[in-house]
Amino acid sequence: MGQLDGKVAMITGASRGIGAATARLFAAEGAKVCLLARSRDEIAELAGDIGDSALAIPCDVSRFWEVEAAIAACIETFGGLDILINNAGVIEPIAMLAESDPEGWGQAIDINLKGVYHGMRAALPAMAARGGGTVITISSGAAHNALEGWSHYCAAKAGAAMLTECLHREGAGSGIRAMGLSPGTVATRMQKEIKASGVNAVSQLDWSDHIPAEWPAKCLLWMCGPEADDHLGAEISLRDASVRDRLGLDA
């Protein structure tokens, strides 16, 4: 028996990194997984690797109608929706405010903040039909600490953290479990983009300083269960040694 037997999960930004690792783990634990990303070929390949329990749905989370259509496809294929992992995010274009491109800045907000709202808004009716569900949004230390060149990312992550609190206040009474996960720096393509920018202290970190994507995936799995209920409405940080110890993750 897997921890997620009988559950249906939707993961945005599922083509690589945290999203792909989470999709593989959730499927291994018995969940049906809907994989959302703009990268059509990558999620199709991942779904093929996972098998019949995975559905690849090309989707741009900055467009509400695409997210809404993705959830409809998920329900048509697997019968409902129990878990939403709001993982899709971008760090580019990294730039100081005075030199930032307004269009690029706005596009990052559309994905990193509006994409989270779109996921929540589209998922809630489906979850209500199941008597509740779990919504976990990938947060960041940037939600709480300003960093040079990251005004778009910091502002979006701060807004997404507030959306999580709002969802908890509005939905907890009807069975909605809302939480955030701040994973720290993870060895993904985003960190390569950050490194290449040379902007702020995060770009100076060595690759060995970053945790593997499997760590936040394991934490997300734990957060989907009742053992994490003490953290509803709040944010869990994988920088916290006690959390890593509880999950059996090496320091």
Secondary structure, DSSP 4 states (H G I P E B T S, - for coil): --TTTT-EEEEESTTSHHHHHHHHHHHHTT-EEEEEES-HHHHHHHHHHH-TTEEEEE--TTSHHHHHHHHHHHHHHHS---EEEE-----PSP--GGG--HHHHHHHHIIIIIHHHHHHHHHHHHHHHTT-EEEEEE--GGGTS--TT-HHHHHHHHHHHHHHHHHHHHHGGGTEEEEEEE--SBSSHHHHHHHHHT-TGGGGS-GGGSBPTHHHHHHHHHHTSGGGGGGTTSEEETT-HHHHHHHT---
